[in-house]
Amino acid sequence: MKTSILCCALVASISLVLPEAARSHGGIWIGPGDTVPPGGGGGSGPPSPGPSDPGSPGPSRPSSPRRPGDPPAPGPSQPSGPSTPGLGAGVDLTDWRFWWGFNKSPYINLKGHLYRAGSVTGSDDFFLGAGQSERSKSSLRPSKETIRQVIVPALLAALEHERHNDIVTGALVALSKIGDEPGEDGHSLIQDAIEKRLDDPSQEIAETAAVSLGILRSQGAVEILTDLALDTERGRALVGRSAGVHYRTRAFAVYGLGEVGQFHSSPVVREDIVAALWRIASAPRSSTRDLKVAALISMGIVPLEVRDPLAEFSGRSERRAGRNGAPTCRREQIDYLLNYFQDEKNSARPVLVRAHIPRSLAKLLEGLPSEKPRVVSALLPYVTRRGHVGQRELRQSAALCFGQLGDLDLDPEDVALRKALMESAGNADKQVQYFSLMALGRIGGRPGSGADSLAAEAPVRRFLLNKLARGKNARPWAALALGVMQRGLEDAGRQQSESALSALRLHLKESRSPSDVGSCAIALGIARDNRAESLLLDKLEQSSGDELRGQIAIGLGLSNSLAALAPIQEVVANSNHRGVLLKQAAIALGLLGDKRIVKRLVAQLKQAKTLTTQASIAAALGLVGDANSVVPLVDMLGDENLTGAARGFAAVALGLVADKQDLPWNSVFSIDINYRATTSTLTGQNGTGLLDIL
């Protein structure tokens, strides 16, 4: 089930979108500042005639007629590749809420709070004593027996018998996030159920099944996903399309390979995955941008072994011979990506595609610091006041990359990249300015090595404080950057700056603009500044807009404001028909360790009569739910008197409650992504991309 992590709250005509208006791939909208940037599309040339060209999308047949109630088909059914959606009136893609939507997961880490938070006054386990409290906390997560005997059978039954897109896609992703335990014969019931949907006549279901195999990470998934991604004869047989695997299914399979590869323990399997990604990224012009972007992003999360390219020469040569020149070690991955990024004359490597390479380079440099100077030197010309005019997506991505790479010491490359970011914060392109500020915020919270580990802390802080005071449109970004900086210092065991926190509190107090208030609330929450509690509570009471009140509630939750429990509980009780506010307030209560929130939501769900209310509450239950929410959600999924959309929300919520990991599975793709260089299969205006799946 696709569901936007960023609702179109920036679009005036659909501000504060109701759930039924926000559904795509059976989706539910979440997150403060829930905004989705329009998809960038990804045109292609004519397809090649057969599977021998791994980059060709292959011809595709028209999609089957849509059933009543199905969401619109995601993208064209013709082989010419995806189109570029229009921007939509009133959308300002430089708004800070886009960045927050894509990068909030590690700061919120809701599952971690829910299952590890201590008792709070008034909660059920507050009165039980320390030992009983620990048992109560551990029992919040649904037990293995509940997941295997209640949740999984309900979702498998939905896959077996339902045809509504929302229910099917919701069940596919939910099952894949739960994971499976193969039987004695090696077969996985969940994998078998997902595979059956690869040839579904609904393109939405087929592509969701492909990426679900990657999320599942089961045995055999690599071979299946590789065949789909490369459009082989077996891949075509799996989807029942002799003319070729649809380019969207192929792109989702590529992302699935990245998802499997990042966790796979076998170096050989990771090399096989990288070889497949290399073939797709290196394909000629006929390959869609969607496929190449997917391959380059995925390569960054599948690191190969760190070893000297000249070592084990004979063995490496044999492996390379079998892969036609694909990288076989980490340095070769970095070499390949750097050459690709700098290949400006190759029309088969457009700017939108190359813009995703800096992020991948930064990820591959983890554990390989010796390559950092080389990467910084290559990207430095793009991160200056006048760097590479006309290639703004590359400059945006390079700035974000420096935020991943830089620190506060006096190493030459760190000095150079900090200077470049301060220059680019005055760039004519606003997005380059704002990404540069966020990069400086990331760097400002990251001590370097040696005696000079915090040498640049004061200059970076002063620079951001100056932008907060005098930056006009940049103020929300400067506020966020300061919050990120202070959180980074705290996480590193260093002292936060009182001058920075005081400036944020003063800015919050004096601000009247919803954008300034919201960004300051989130920034103070990120920094965990509990001294802002009274200011935030005043703003919560004074503000009327649902989105802004949700942002303030999140700030209170992140800053652990126990005084906010009662006011936010009241917000939840009165927000049945206000989906955006209900979900943010529920998240805030989850962050505050309120163990009663699930029971309140369950009671509200039983009384709900409309799809809007059912969807809002089910979405909130999925985000903050525990073992107590399982039975109501299973009942909702199986209730044929409800709409398919409402039941689809229940399927998504069950997947969230029983997820095998704390952070959202696709956060590895969303964090630090340059969402300004998007394709329709990465994230899109209609919620049909990878990052739109909850």
C-alpha positions in Angstrom: 0.0 0.0 0.0 1.5 3.3 -1.1 1.1 6.1 1.3 2.8 9.4 1.1 5.3 10.2 3.8 4.7 13.8 2.9 1.1 15.0 2.4 0.3 17.8 0.0 -0.2 20.3 2.7 1.8 22.9 0.7 -0.8 22.8 -2.1 -3.4 25.4 -1.3 -6.2 23.6 -2.9 -5.6 20.4 -1.0 -4.2 21.7 2.3 -4.9 19.4 5.2 -5.9 16.6 2.9 -8.6 14.3 4.1 -7.6 10.6 3.9 -10.0 9.7 1.1 -8.5 12.5 -1.0 -5.0 11.4 -0.1 -5.2 7.8 -1.2 -2.8 6.4 -3.8 -1.7 2.8 -3.8 -4.2 2.6 -0.9 -2.2 5.2 1.0 -2.4 7.1 4.2 -0.6 10.4 4.7 1.7 11.0 7.7 4.2 13.4 9.1 4.3 17.0 10.1 4.5 19.1 7.0 3.2 16.1 5.0 4.2 17.2 1.6 5.0 15.3 -1.6 7.2 17.0 -4.2 5.9 16.4 -7.7 7.6 13.6 -9.5 10.2 14.5 -12.1 9.2 11.8 -14.4 11.8 10.0 -16.4 11.6 9.9 -20.1 13.3 7.4 -22.3 14.0 6.7 -25.8 12.4 3.8 -27.8 12.8 0.4 -26.2 15.1 -2.2 -27.5 13.5 -5.3 -29.0 14.5 -7.8 -26.4 16.0 -8.6 -23.0 19.5 -8.6 -24.2 19.7 -4.9 -23.4 19.5 -4.7 -19.6 18.7 -1.0 -19.8 15.7 -1.3 -22.1 12.3 -1.0 -20.5 10.9 -3.4 -22.9 7.5 -2.9 -24.6 4.5 -3.0 -22.4 0.9 -3.7 -23.0 -1.9 -1.4 -22.0 -3.1 -1.9 -18.4 -6.2 -3.8 -17.7 -9.5 -1.9 -17.2 -9.7 -0.4 -13.7 -12.3 -1.8 -11.3 -14.8 0.6 -9.7 -13.1 2.1 -6.6 -9.6 1.4 -7.8 -7.2 4.4 -7.6 -5.9 5.9 -10.9 -3.3 3.9 -12.7 0.2 4.9 -11.7 1.8 6.2 -14.8 1.3 5.4 -18.5 0.9 1.9 -19.8 2.8 2.6 -23.0 6.4 1.7 -23.5 7.6 5.2 -24.0 8.5 5.7 -20.4 7.1 7.9 -17.7 6.0 11.4 -18.3 6.9 14.5 -16.2 4.0 15.5 -14.0 3.2 19.1 -13.7 4.1 21.0 -10.6 0.7 22.0 -9.5 -0.3 25.5 -8.6 1.1 27.0 -5.4 3.7 24.4 -4.5 6.9 25.9 -3.1 9.4 23.1 -3.2 11.9 25.1 -1.2 9.6 24.9 1.9 11.4 23.4 4.9 8.6 20.9 5.4 9.8 18.8 2.5 13.2 18.3 4.1 11.6 17.4 7.5 9.2 14.9 5.9 12.1 13.0 4.3 14.5 13.2 7.2 12.4 13.0 10.3 12.6 9.2 11.0 15.8 9.0 13.0 14.7 12.0 15.2 11.2 10.7 15.9 12.1 7.0 16.0 8.6 6.3 17.3 8.9 2.6 17.7 12.0 3.0 19.8 10.1 5.4 22.0 7.0 3.3 22.3 8.8 0.1 23.3 11.7 1.6 25.3 10.1 4.6 26.9 9.7 4.7 30.7 6.4 5.0 32.5 4.7 8.3 32.7 2.4 9.6 35.4 -1.2 8.5 34.8 -0.2 5.6 32.5 -1.4 2.0 33.3 2.1 0.8 34.3 3.0 3.8 36.5 1.4 2.2 39.5 2.9 -1.3 39.0 6.4 -0.8 40.3 9.8 -1.0 38.5 9.8 -4.8 37.8 6.3 -4.9 36.6 6.8 -1.8 34.6 9.6 -3.5 32.6 7.4 -6.5 31.9 4.6 -4.2 30.8 6.9 -2.3 28.5 8.2 -5.4 26.8 4.7 -6.7 26.3 3.7 -3.6 24.3 5.2 -5.1 21.2 2.9 -7.8 19.8 4.3 -11.2 20.7 5.7 -13.6 18.1 2.6 -15.8 18.6 0.2 -12.9 18.1 2.0 -11.9 14.9 2.2 -15.5 13.5 -1.2 -16.7 14.6 -3.4 -13.6 14.3 -1.8 -10.9 12.1 -0.1 -13.0 9.4 -3.2 -15.3 8.7 -5.4 -12.2 8.4 -3.1 -10.6 5.9 -2.6 -13.8 3.9 -6.3 -14.3 3.7 -6.7 -10.7 2.4 -4.1 -11.5 -0.3 -5.8 -14.7 -1.2 -9.4 -13.4 -1.5 -9.4 -9.6 -2.0 -9.1 -7.7 -5.3 -9.3 -4.1 -4.1 -6.0 -2.4 -4.8 -5.8 -0.7 -1.4 -6.3 -4.0 0.5 -4.0 -6.0 -1.6 -1.1 -3.5 -1.7 -1.5 -2.8 2.0 -1.3 -6.5 2.8 1.7 -7.1 0.5 3.8 -4.4 2.2 2.6 -5.3 5.7 3.5 -9.0 5.3 6.9 -8.1 3.8 7.7 -5.8 6.8 6.7 -8.5 9.2 9.1 -11.0 7.6 8.8 -14.8 7.4 10.4 -18.0 8.7 10.8 -20.6 6.0 9.4 -24.1 6.7 11.5 -27.2 6.9 11.2 -27.5 3.1 12.7 -24.1 2.7 9.5 -22.6 1.4 8.3 -19.2 2.6 4.5 -18.8 2.7 4.8 -15.1 2.6 7.2 -15.1 -0.4 4.9 -17.5 -2.3 1.9 -15.2 -1.6 3.8 -12.2 -2.8 5.2 -13.9 -5.9 1.7 -14.8 -7.0 0.9 -11.1 -7.3 3.8 -10.3 -9.7 1.6 -11.0 -12.7 -1.4 -9.1 -11.4 -3.2 -7.2 -14.1 -3.1 -4.1 -11.9 0.3 -2.4 -12.4 0.0 -0.9 -9.0 -0.2 -4.4 -7.4 2.5 -5.9 -9.6 5.1 -3.3 -8.8 4.2 -3.3 -5.1 4.8 -7.1 -5.1 8.2 -6.6 -6.6 9.5 -4.2 -4.0 7.8 -6.2 -1.3 10.1 -9.1 -2.1 13.0 -6.8 -1.4 11.5 -5.7 1.9 11.0 -9.3 2.9 14.6 -10.2 2.2 13.9 -13.9 1.9 16.0 -16.6 0.3 15.6 -16.5 -3.5 14.5 -12.9 -3.6 17.8 -11.8 -5.2 17.4 -14.0 -8.2 13.8 -13.1 -8.8 14.4 -9.3 -8.4 17.5 -9.5 -10.7 15.4 -11.2 -13.4 12.7 -8.6 -13.1 15.2 -5.7 -13.0 17.1 -7.0 -16.1 14.0 -7.9 -18.0 15.1 -11.5 -18.6 12.9 -14.2 -20.1 12.3 -15.6 -16.6 11.4 -12.1 -15.4 8.9 -11.8 -18.2 7.5 -15.1 -17.3 7.1 -14.1 -13.7 5.0 -11.1 -14.6 3.2 -12.8 -17.5 4.3 -10.3 -20.1 6.1 -11.8 -23.0 6.7 -8.3 -24.5 8.7 -7.1 -21.5 8.6 -6.3 -17.8 7.0 -2.9 -17.2 9.6 -0.2 -16.5 7.8 0.6 -13.2 8.0 -3.0 -12.0 11.7 -3.1 -13.0 12.4 0.1 -11.1 10.7 -1.2 -7.9 12.7 -4.5 -8.3 15.9 -2.5 -8.5 15.0 -0.7 -5.2 14.2 -4.2 -3.8 17.7 -5.4 -4.7 19.1 -2.4 -2.8 17.0 -3.3 0.2 18.1 -6.9 0.2 21.8 -6.1 -0.5 22.3 -3.7 2.4 21.6 -6.5 4.9 23.0 -9.5 3.0 25.9 -11.1 4.8 27.5 -12.7 1.7 30.1 -10.6 -0.1 29.5 -12.7 -3.3 25.8 -12.0 -3.3 26.4 -8.3 -2.8 28.8 -8.3 -5.7 26.1 -10.0 -7.8 23.6 -7.3 -6.8 26.1 -4.5 -7.6 26.8 -6.1 -11.0 23.1 -6.0 -11.8 22.8 -2.4 -10.7 25.9 -1.5 -12.7 24.4 -3.0 -15.9 21.3 -0.9 -15.5 23.1 2.3 -14.6 25.5 1.8 -17.5 22.8 1.0 -20.1 22.5 3.2 -23.2 20.1 6.0 -23.6 17.1 3.8 -24.2 17.0 3.0 -20.4 14.5 5.1 -18.5 15.7 7.6 -15.9 13.6 5.8 -13.4 15.8 2.7 -13.7 19.1 4.5 -13.7 18.2 6.6 -10.7 17.0 3.5 -8.8 20.3 1.7 -9.7 22.5 4.5 -8.6 20.6 5.1 -5.3 20.6 1.4 -4.6 24.3 1.0 -5.3 25.1 3.4 -2.5 23.4 1.1 0.1 25.1 -2.1 -1.1 28.7 -1.5 -0.1 31.3 -4.1 -1.3 34.2 -5.2 0.7 37.0 -2.7 1.5 40.2 -4.1 0.0 43.1 -3.1 -2.2 42.0 -3.4 -5.9 45.4 -5.0 -6.6 45.1 -7.7 -3.9 43.9 -11.2 -4.7 44.4 -10.2 -8.3 43.7 -13.5 -10.0 40.5 -14.1 -8.1 39.3 -10.6 -8.7 40.1 -10.9 -12.4 37.9 -14.0 -12.6 35.0 -12.3 -10.8 35.4 -9.2 -13.0 35.5 -11.3 -16.2 32.2 -12.8 -15.2 30.7 -9.4 -14.6 32.0 -7.6 -17.7 33.8 -4.9 -15.7 31.4 -4.3 -12.8 32.9 -3.2 -9.5 34.1 -5.9 -7.2 35.3 -3.9 -4.2 34.4 -0.6 -2.5 37.0 1.5 -4.2 35.9 0.4 -7.6 32.4 1.4 -6.7 33.6 4.8 -5.8 35.7 5.1 -9.0 32.7 4.1 -11.1 30.3 6.6 -9.4 32.8 9.5 -9.5 33.5 8.9 -13.2 29.7 8.7 -13.9 29.1 11.9 -12.0 31.8 13.8 -13.9 30.7 12.5 -17.3 28.9 15.7 -18.4 29.0 15.0 -22.2 27.3 11.6 -22.2 23.6 12.2 -23.1 22.7 8.9 -21.6 23.7 10.3 -18.2 21.5 13.3 -17.7 21.8 15.7 -14.7 18.7 14.3 -13.0 20.3 10.9 -12.9 23.8 12.0 -11.9 22.3 14.1 -9.1 21.8 11.0 -7.0 25.5 10.0 -7.1 26.8 12.3 -4.3 24.5 10.7 -1.7 25.7 7.2 -2.7 29.3 8.3 -2.6 28.8 9.6 1.0 27.3 6.3 2.1 30.1 4.2 0.5 32.7 6.3 2.2 31.5 5.1 5.6 34.4 2.9 6.8 36.7 4.1 4.1 37.9 7.6 5.2 41.0 7.5 3.0 38.8 8.2 0.0 37.1 11.3 1.5 39.6 13.9 0.2 39.2 12.6 -3.4 35.4 12.8 -3.3 35.4 16.3 -1.6 37.8 17.5 -4.3 35.6 16.2 -7.1 32.4 17.8 -5.6 33.9 21.1 -4.4 33.5 23.0 -7.7 29.7 22.4 -7.4 29.4 23.8 -3.9 30.4 27.4 -4.3 28.6 30.7 -4.9 28.9 30.4 -8.7 29.4 26.7 -9.0 28.2 25.1 -12.2 25.4 27.4 -13.2 22.6 25.5 -15.0 23.2 22.2 -13.1 21.3 23.1 -9.9 20.3 19.5 -9.1 24.0 18.6 -9.0 24.8 21.5 -6.8 22.0 20.7 -4.4 23.1 17.1 -4.2 26.8 18.0 -3.6 25.7 20.3 -0.8 23.7 17.6 0.9 26.7 15.2 0.4 29.0 17.6 2.2 26.6 17.5 5.2 27.0 13.8 5.3 30.8 13.9 5.0 32.0 17.0 6.9 33.0 17.5 10.6 34.4 20.2 12.8 38.1 19.5 12.8 40.8 21.2 10.8 41.5 18.5 8.2 42.1 20.3 4.9 39.1 18.7 3.2 36.8 19.6 6.1 38.0 23.2 6.1 37.4 23.4 2.3 33.9 21.9 2.4 32.8 24.1 5.3 34.0 27.2 3.4 32.3 26.1 0.3 29.0 25.6 2.1 29.1 29.0 3.7 29.6 30.5 0.2 26.8 28.4 -1.3 24.5 29.5 1.5 24.5 32.8 -0.5 23.8 31.1 -3.8 21.3 32.5 -6.2 19.5 29.1 -6.2 17.4 29.1 -3.0 17.4 25.3 -2.7 21.2 25.2 -2.9 21.2 27.9 -0.1 18.8 25.9 2.1 20.5 22.5 1.6 23.8 24.2 2.4 22.4 25.5 5.7 21.2 22.0 6.6 24.6 20.6 5.7 26.3 23.0 8.0 23.8 22.0 10.7 24.8 18.4 10.3 28.5 19.2 10.3 28.1 21.5 13.3 26.9 18.6 15.4 29.7 16.2 14.3 33.0 16.5 16.2 36.1 15.5 14.2 39.2 13.7 15.4 42.2 14.8 17.4 42.7 17.8 19.6 41.0 20.2 17.2 37.8 18.1 17.0 35.5 21.1 17.8 37.6 23.8 16.2 34.9 25.0 13.8 31.9 24.7 16.2 31.7 28.4 17.1 32.1 29.7 13.5 29.4 27.3 12.2 27.1 28.3 15.0 27.6 32.0 14.5 27.0 31.6 10.8 23.7 29.8 11.4 22.6 32.3 14.1 23.3 35.2 11.7 21.0 33.5 9.1 18.3 33.0 11.8 18.5 36.7 12.7 18.8 38.2 9.2 18.0 35.5 6.7 14.4 36.3 6.0 13.2 33.4 3.9 16.0 31.3 5.2 15.0 31.6 8.8 13.0 28.3 9.0 16.0 26.5 7.5 18.5 28.1 9.9 16.3 27.2 12.8 16.1 23.6 11.7 19.9 23.5 11.1 20.6 24.9 14.6 18.3 22.2 16.1 20.0 19.5 14.2 23.4 20.9 15.2 22.6 20.9 18.9 21.1 17.4 18.7 24.2 16.1 17.0 26.4 17.6 19.8 24.3 16.0 22.5 24.3 12.6 20.7 28.1 12.9 20.5 28.4 13.5 24.2 29.3 17.2 23.8 27.8 20.2 25.4 25.0 22.0 23.6 25.3 25.8 23.0 23.0 27.8 25.3 23.3 30.8 23.0 21.9 28.7 20.1 19.0 27.3 22.2 18.2 30.7 23.6 18.1 32.2 20.1 15.7 29.5 19.0 13.4 30.1 22.0 13.5 33.9 21.4 12.7 33.4 17.7 9.8 31.1 18.6 8.4 33.7 21.1 8.6 36.6 18.7 7.5 34.7 15.5 4.0 35.1 14.1 4.5 33.3 10.7 3.2 29.7 10.8 6.3 28.6 8.9 8.7 30.2 11.5 6.7 28.9 14.4 6.5 25.4 13.0 10.1 25.1 12.1 11.2 26.5 15.5 8.9 24.0 17.3 10.5 21.1 15.4 14.0 22.5 15.9 13.6 22.8 19.6 12.1 19.3 19.7 15.0 17.9 17.7 17.4 19.6 20.2 15.3 18.1 23.1 15.2 21.5 24.7 12.7 21.1 27.6 13.2 24.7 28.6 11.0 25.7 25.6 8.0 23.8 27.2 6.0 26.8 28.3 6.5 28.7 25.0 5.4 25.7 23.0 2.4 25.1 25.2 1.4 28.8 24.7 1.8 28.4 20.9 -0.3 25.2 20.9 -3.1 27.0 22.7 -2.9 30.2 20.5 -2.6 28.5 17.1 -5.6 27.4 15.1 -4.2 25.7 12.0 -4.2 21.9 12.2 -0.8 21.5 10.5 0.9 24.0 12.7 -0.7 22.6 15.9 0.6 19.2 14.8 4.1 20.5 14.4 4.0 22.1 17.8 2.7 18.9 19.3 5.6 17.0 17.7 8.1 19.5 19.1 6.6 19.0 22.6 6.8 15.2 22.2 10.4 15.3 21.0 11.4 17.6 23.9 9.8 15.2 26.4 7.3 17.7 27.8 5.2 15.8 30.4 3.2 19.0 31.0 1.9 18.6 27.4 0.3 15.2 28.0 -3.2 16.5 29.0 -3.4 19.2 26.3 -2.4 16.8 23.6 -4.7 14.1 24.9 -7.5 16.6 24.5 -6.4 17.3 21.0 -6.6 13.6 20.1 -10.0 13.3 21.7 -11.4 16.1 19.6 -9.7 15.4 16.2 -11.6 12.4 14.8 -12.3 14.3 11.6 -9.0 16.1 11.4 -6.6 13.5 10.2 -3.4 15.5 9.9 -3.7 16.8 13.5 -4.9 13.5 14.9 -1.9 11.6 13.6 0.6 14.2 14.8 -0.9 14.5 18.2 -0.9 10.7 18.5 2.7 10.6 17.5 3.5 13.2 20.2 1.7 11.1 22.9 3.7 8.1 21.7 6.9 10.1 22.1 5.9 11.1 25.6 5.3 7.4 26.5 1.6 7.7 27.0 0.5 4.0 27.2 -3.2 4.9 27.2 -3.2 6.4 23.7 -3.8 3.0 22.0 -6.9 2.3 24.2 -8.2 5.8 23.5 -7.8 5.3 19.7 -9.4 1.8 19.8 -12.4 3.3 21.6 -12.7 6.0 19.1 -12.4 3.6 16.2 -15.3 1.5 17.5 -17.5 4.6 17.4 -16.3 5.9 14.0 -18.9 6.0 11.3 -17.2 7.6 8.3 -14.3 6.6 6.1 -12.5 9.9 7.0 -12.7 9.1 10.7 -11.9 5.4 10.3 -8.9 6.1 8.1 -7.5 8.8 10.4 -7.8 6.6 13.5 -6.4 3.5 11.8 -3.4 5.5 10.5 -2.8 6.8 14.0 -3.1 3.3 15.5 -0.6 2.0 12.9 1.9 4.7 14.0 1.6 4.3 17.8 -0.2 0.9 18.0 0.9 -2.0 20.2 -0.5 -5.4 21.0 -3.8 -3.8 22.2 -4.5 -2.5 18.7 -4.2 -5.9 16.9 -7.7 -7.3 17.3 -9.5 -4.1 16.4 -7.4 -3.7 13.3 -7.8 -7.3 12.2 -11.6 -7.0 12.7 -11.5 -3.8 10.6 -9.5 -5.6 7.8 -12.1 -8.4 7.7 -15.2 -6.3 7.9 -16.8 -6.5 4.4 -19.3 -3.8 5.4 -16.5 -1.2 5.3 -15.0 0.3 2.1 -12.0 -1.2 0.5 -10.1 2.0 1.3 -10.9 1.7 5.1 -9.8 -1.9 5.1 -6.7 -1.0 3.3 -5.8 1.4 6.0 -6.2 -1.4 8.5 -3.8 -3.6 6.6 -1.2 -0.8 6.5 -1.6 -0.2 10.2 -1.1 -4.0 11.0 2.1 -3.9 9.1 3.3 -0.9 11.1 2.4 -2.4 14.4 4.2 -5.7 13.7 7.1 -4.2 11.7 10.4 -6.1 12.4 12.4 -3.0 12.7 12.1 0.4 14.4 12.7 2.9 11.6 10.5 2.8 8.4 12.0 0.4 5.9 12.4 3.0 3.2 14.2 5.6 5.5 17.5 4.3 4.1 16.3 5.7 0.7 14.7 8.9 2.0 17.3 10.4 4.4 19.5 12.9 2.7 17.8 12.3 -0.7 17.7 15.2 -3.1 14.0 15.2 -3.6 14.3 18.0 -6.1 15.7 15.5 -8.6 12.9 13.0 -8.4 11.3 10.4 -10.7 7.8 9.1 -10.7 8.9 5.8 -9.2 11.0 7.5 -6.4 8.3 9.9 -5.2 5.5 11.6 -7.0 2.7 14.1 -6.8 0.1 11.3 -6.7 1.9 9.2 -4.1 3.0 6.5 -6.5 6.7 6.2 -5.7 9.0 4.2 -3.5 9.1 6.9 -0.8 5.3 7.0 -0.7 5.0 3.5 0.8 4.5 3.4 4.5 
